[in-house]
Amino acid sequence: MSRRDPGNDEPAGEFPHDHHEDFKTRHAPMPIELPLDDEEASTDVDLKTQLIRFVVTGAGSAVLDFALTLFLQYVVGTPEAVAKAGGFILGTTVAYLINRRWTFRAEPSAARFIAVVILYLVTFVVNVGLYSWLSSLWEETALYSAIAFVIAQGTATVINFVVQRAVIFKIR
């Protein structure tokens, strides 16, 4: 025997989990979404929220950065500076795209983009330079590479957050 859904002319399945009575209005929970249009963007996000979002975004981007750095350095055999440069470019690009839309909720701006490029050139030199310098001091192992990565990434992250919050995402 099958039961009928009042809003549907088709019989439901024989088991209760085969059919949801209000299927037309129910759906699976959606993941956390980034703002998808510029009308939702604003810069009035409080410091605590920005800091939490920045850390979450940075952690995800750092995983990409570190994974590509290690892959290029230890699997492909790329020199440390080149490997770190590749990882930095990937991680920084992902971080910028997410931070602009989610962390700082800022609309697109040519002036802001130019300021970000300048900031990232500075943090690139700091990050890659610090990683390369530390790598030259220590034995080349994954552990020492990880320590060098954390120090270089941490320094660049502090510079990025302070400059992005204080300057870049205030630019219109």
Secondary structure, DSSP 8 states (H G I E B T S, - for coil): ---B-TT-SSB--SSGGG--TTTTT-----------SGGG--S---HHHHHHHHHHHHHHHHHHHHHHHHIIIIII---HHHHHHHHHHHHHHHHHHHIIIIIS-----HHHHHHHHHHHHHHHHHHHHHHHHHHHHS---HHHHHHHHHHHHHHHHHHHHHHHHHTGGG--
